[in-house]
Amino acid sequence: MTWYYLKRWFLFFTFGLPVQLILYVLYPLLAIYFWFFVRGRHGEKISPPAPTRWSLAYLEGMGRVDPVRDQYYQDHGDCHGPLMHMYLWMLRPELAKGGLENLVFLEGNPVSEGCVKRTAPNDYGLAVSGDTLSAWTSAAQRFGISNDILRKVAKHYLKNCFGLGAWPLNWQVSNRSSNSGMNTVGDGWKGINQPCISPSYFTSAALLKFAAKQLGGVWHAVYWAHWLLLGGWLYTLLPFVHLKGNSFYYAQQITLLNLVTLYRLTKNPIYKWSIRYIVIHCAAQGNVNPMFYCWAASVGALTLEERAAGERGLMSIKHNWPQHEPVAPSFYDIDMDNNTYSVAGGAATLFREGDV
């Protein structure tokens, strides 16, 4: 695999970075168009039911007794790493350490060691994706992870030129998790992937800042080199754009998750702007999204009025999947026939983290 790693790094410097330089000229123009002509215009205006259906304490209490599989995980068949499990871990933090460790390949194979899994105990299905890494980084920063495991994850990611090896692709990097700009991937269109825009940048930045903060040394240089070359100076101010007809909502959620991680690591107030850019300014028709507001509230990025509106919204939903966009009244009726409460319960805990 040595030649494969060298190939990705060679293409990064000779092909990917020149494309990025062009993108840095075009992206601000696209952001201006997005801000004035696209942002917040999709969907319809909705409001939560009145009165609310339950309390935050009720959601937390019910979530704590959700069934657990394989010792550490919410009992569901999803395979996005800790994206859903982390909400259960907020209610039962004693499960987080073992759960996080089991979501990393640690068997000593130099090709796979340090790669994050889509699911545990045994990975399967699709190639690992950037949202899997983002969720793992967020949960590891929140609940703690050993230096040894963090170092292995960061080294695997850096060795693969800001990507994760995928076992279905014989440990080549997938288009789903290649965040180094236009580069070779084991799948995707013509074997290359897209330039590095904001969701890809923040996925890498959260992990690299976490490594710099916990491991120190050379990881500080890696983080700042990445910030300079792959647009951190631009994307932090303009953290998201999308086209008419597709809000790329899942990418908004993952970008928000990484921004919260970066704020928790740095306490840099500029990330509060970035968080509000997505949560408040990009919201469909200005609708309140409790599953976004809870993350913003946890780091003090909301006003008291905004936080209260988010809590009211959460007290009327019971989502088992954290990526539903509030664009129609049916938003408040999703998963009502599901007896799993830990995602909504974990969101309630995030609101409480913002208590002052």
CORNOR-V323729 format. One line per field, one symbol per residue. phi: phi as a letter, one per 20 degrees, with the letter a starting at -180 (. if undefined). Layout:
# CORNOR-V323729
phi->???
This chain:
# CORNOR-V323729
phi->.gfffffffffgfecffgffffffeegfffffggfeccgmeemcfccffcffeadfffffffffdgfddlmcdgebefcdmegdffffffecffefgfffffecfcenfffegnfeefbcfdfanfffcfffffffffffffdnbfgfffffffffffgellbdfdffdlmffegfceddnfbfcfbnflmcdfgedggfgffffffffffffedmlfffffffffgffdngfeffecfabbefnbelfffffffggfffgffffdlfffffffffgefefefglmffdgfeffffffdmedfffffffffffffccbfeceddefcbgfgedfmfeeeedfffffffffgffefc
